[in-house]
């Protein structure tokens, strides 16, 4: 098969533009002065980062605009609710910037910055001054991966790996491609939504993907689109460029109050993603992370939204699983039957739990596994409460 080298093609200037980053509410004139004063206190705790491209997607005449909810701080974030590491990622951290929770998959936290900061971020601790979890030196992680032949998947995450320089990304990918048992490299990124020009304006990045996403060893982009309005022409072009460079694209996003907690919106997002070749993969339950109270949807309501969305669209638009990224594994919300909430371990840190189906009593106010009461006589297990339930007010 003949391949064409596109690395030297000059893209139109509109696709090579650089976004302007915003780090203060004072740089956003659409926010009224009295509101800015309140939001400054929020950003002192949970930093603000946005850019001019993404802010232009907001309809400032709509106070409930979903893009606004996603990127602009809210005073409710200061409520005493949740903890910073709600899934206890520290317990699976085997070296600085290296998480090994599942047998075949290792996470490399290789960057501590994103193109912008989602207000509901479950790793917002990484963007705080005291953070020391991310490392620029991934050599220890690479040694760990090379020493374990069962590791077939490596996820580059953070932060957003696509915010790194192409040179640094190339160094990491080339090292991983030198480890024979690593078959899949995943890149978790919201840059196609936040700044598609990072992809469209860098032919060397696309060349890197064409070189190292091969027929038997693929690179996957784990994209992050939360709302159909993020699928602009530029964002779709970025996904198209990645696909044409041999990257397999899928989408994963959380269920977030005020953004996509509407079956019609979620179904539209999934349909559009299937049309552009980036079908849905996971729908995550919003983690009970500190600051996330205004964005969380209770589990039962979340299941109802997900179920209704799954009644719409073609099969490719109805592929995602609705899961909690719990400390013990990915717990899938399977359904409601006979007054019970049915859950299953889709992935598990402990092999004993893999595939286990569990039944819990319905609790319309529960947001997380640890708040649920198991049904007697079933395989449901009662786990010790998460730290956030003991230290902070329960979201119930």
N, C-alpha and C positions, 0 to 999 in steps of 0.2 A: 504494500500500500504506500502510495506517495504521500509524504507529509509536506506541509508548507510552513516555512519559518516566518512567523508574524512578528518576530521580536523587533524588527527595524521599521515596521510600519508606523508612520506618524498619525496618531489619532487626532480627530478634530479638537480644537482648543476647548470646546465646551465639555469634552470628556476628560480633559487634562487639568481641569481647574483644581485649585487648592481651597479647601474649606477654611473658614476663619473660626477658631475655637473661642468659646465663651466660658468663662470660669467664675462669673459673678452675676447675681441677679441685677446688679446695677448696669450691666451691659445689655439688658433686655428692656428696651423702652416700652414694650407692650404691657409690662407689668406695672400697675399703678404704684406710685411712691409709697402709699400707706401699706400696701401688701408687701412691697419689697422689704420694708423694715422688719416685718414679721418673719419673712423667709430667710433673712440674713442669719437669724438664730438657728434655723434648720441647717443651713449650709456650713455653719461653724462645726456641726457634728457630722453631717453627711454631705460631703462636698458636691458641688454642682460642676458638671462638665457637659457642654453641648456644642453645637456648631451652627453656623448661619444657614447651611443647607437644610438641616433637620428642623430648625426652628421655623423655617418658611412653610413647613407642612401644617403648622398649627392654624386653626381658625380661631383667632383671638376674640371674635364676637361670641363664641360659644364657651362659657365657663367650664363645661363638661367635655370639651374636646378631648378625644382619646389620646392624641399625640401630646397634648399639653399635660394630661395626667401622667403620661409615661416619663416625661423629661423635666417638668417644672416641679420644684419642691412643694410640699404641703406641710402645714403646721402640725397636722396629726402624726407626722413621722416622729415627733418628739414624745409620743405616748410611751409609757413604761410597759412595753410589750415585746416579748421575744428576746432572743440572745443573738450574738453576732455569728456564732457557728452552730446554727440550728441542727445540722446533720452530723455534727461532731466529726468534721473532716480531719481534725487533728489526730483522731484515733487511727486513721489509715495513712497518715503521712510517714513514709519510711525514710525520707531524707529531705533536706530543704527543697521545697518546690516539687516534691514527688509524692503522689498519692497512688496507692495500690490497694484498691478495695475489692475488685473482682479479679478472678484468676487470670483472665486473658487480656485484661486492659489496664494500662498504666496512664495516669494523668501527669503531664508536665506543666506546672504553672510557670510559664516562661516570660510573662509580662504582667505588670501590675497596673496598666493603664488601658482604658477603653476609648473608643471613638467618641463616646458620650456615656453618661452614667444613667442607667435605668434606675428610677427611684426605688423600685422594689427589689433591687439586686440582692441575691442571697450571699454574695461574697463582698459586700461593701466594706468588710473589715480590711480587705487588701488595699483599699484606697485611703486608709487612715495613716496618720504619721507613725504610729507605733507598729505598723505591719512589718514583719520580717519573714513572711511565709514564701514569698516569691523570690527566685534567685535568677540572676542574669547568667550564672554559670551552671549550665545543665549537665556538666560532665558526670557528676555523681549519679544523676538520673539515668543517663545513657549507660553507665556501667551497670546500674541495677537492671535495666531492661535487657542488656546484652547477656547478663548472667542467668536469666530466667527464660528458658526455651518455650515455656507455656505462654509467654506474652506475645500475642499476635496483633494486638491493637494498641496504638499509642495516641492519646488525645492531647493535642497542644491547646492549652487554654490559659486562663489567667483571671483578669485582664483579657485583652484581645490580641492574639498572635499576629493578626494582620496589621496591627499598628506598629509592629516592629519593622525595621528596615528589611528590604528584600535580601540583602547580604546576610544578615543574621538569621533570617528564616531559612535561607539556603544552607547555611552551615549546619543547622539542626536537622533539616530534612535529609541532607546528604549523609550525615552521621547515622540517622535512623535507617536509611536505605542500605547502609553497610552492615546492618544486623539481619542475617538471613531469615530469622523467624518472625520479624515484624512485617506483616503482610498489608496492614491497613494503617495509614496515618490520617487521623481526623484533626480538623482545625475548627475549633468552636469560635464563631465570629458573628458579630452583629454589624460589621462594617458594610456589607451590602445594603443594609437599611440606613445606617448612620452616615456613611461616606462612601458611596459606590465609586467615586472617582479614585479612591485608593487602588481599586482593581482596574478600572477602565484606563487609568492614566499611567500604568506601569507595565509595559510590554515584558520587562524582565521577570516580573512576578508570574505572568502567564506562561512564559517560557519555562520557568522553574517547574510549574505544575505539569506542563506537557512532557517534560523530561522525566519526572519522577512518579507520575500517575500512569502506571503501565497496566497492560491487560490482566496481569496476575497479582499486581500489588498496587491497589488504588489509593488515591488521596480522596478523602471525603470532606466536604464542607458541611459542617453542622450549623446551618444558617439560623438566624433568629429574627423572624418577622412576627410581630404581635398583632398587627392590625392591617386590613387591606390597604389603607391609605399609605402605608410604607412602601407598597409595591409601585413605586413611580417608574416612569420610563427608564430613568437612569439605573434604578435598582434592578429592574428586569434585565437591562443590558449587561449589568455586572454579572448576574447569574448566568446569562447566556455566554458571556466570555469565559467564565469558569467551566461551563459544560463543554464548550468547544475546545478547551484546553485539557480535557480528559478527566476533570474533577466530577465526582458524583455528588450531587447536592440534595440534601434533605433539610427539613425545617423542624426545629423544636422550640417551644415557647411555653411560658407559664400561663395559667389562667389567672387573669388580673382584673380585679374589680375596677370598673370604669373604663376599661380598655377593650377587653374581648369577652366579658362575661355575659354575652348575648348570643343565643344559638344562631341567629341569622348572621351576625358579624363573624362568628367563628366558622360557620359553614362557608361563607363567602371567602374568607381567608384561605380555607383549605381548598376550595375549588380553584381559586386563582393560583395557588402554589402548585397544584397538580398541572394546570395549564402550562406553566412556565418551566416545568421539569424539576421542581424542587418540592416534592410531595412531603406531607407532614409525617413526622416520626414519633415524637413524644409531645403530649400535653402535660406539663408539670403542675402539680399542686403548689401554690405559692408557699414557700417555706416560712415557718414562724421565726423569721429573722428580725432582729431589732430594727425598728423603724417601719416595718411592713404592715402594721395594723390597717391602714386605710386601703390596702391593696388586696387583702386576703378575702377569699370566698370560701364559705364552709363546704365541707366535703359533699354532703348530700346535695346541696344546691349545685355544686360543681358537677356532680354526676348527672343531674337533670339537664344542665346546659350542654354537657358533652354528648349525652344520649340523643338529645334533639338535633344537635349539629350533625351527628353521625347518620341521621335519617335522610340527609340531603347530599347531593353530589354523586359522582361515580365512585367506583371502588378505589381508585387511586387517591381520591379526596377523603376517603374514610379509612385510612391506614393507621392513624396514630393510636397509641395507648395512653390512657389517662393514669398517671403514676405519681406517687410521692417518692422523692429521693430521701428516704429515711436513713438514719444511721445504720440500720441493719440491711438495707438494700433498696431496690426499686420495688415499691409495693403498688401493684396495679389495682385500681378501683374497677371491679368487674361488673357490679350491678347491685340492685336492691330486689330482694325476694322474701316473701313471707315476713315482712317487717324487719329484715336483717340486711345489713350492709356487707356485701361480699367483697373480700380482698384476696389477692394472690401475690405471692412473691415472684415477680417477673425476673428479677435478679436478686441474688442474696450474697452477702459477705460470708455467711456460714452455709456450706453445702447442704446441711441438714434441712434448711428452710426452702431450698429451691423448688419452685412450683407448688408450694403448699397453699391450699385454698382455705380461707379463714372466714368465719361469720361473726359479725359484731352487732350489738344492739344499735338500732338507729338513734342517732344523736344529731339533730338538725343544727346544733351549735358547734359541733366539733370541727376543728381545722386540721388535725394531725392524728396519726395513728395512736399516740399515747393517751389521747383523750377518750378513746373508744373502749367500751366494756365488752369483753368477749361473751359469746353465747355459750352457755354450759353444754358440755357434751360434744363440742366441735373441736376442730384442730386449732382454733384461734388461741393465741397465747397472750398473756398479759405481761407486757414488758414494764420494766421500771420507768417511771415518768422521766421525760426529757428534762434536762436542767432548767429550761425556760419555764416549765410549768411550776417548778418549785420556787424559783427565784422571783418571777414576775407574775403579774395578774394573768390568770387564764383568759384567753380570748373569748371563752364562753361567758 
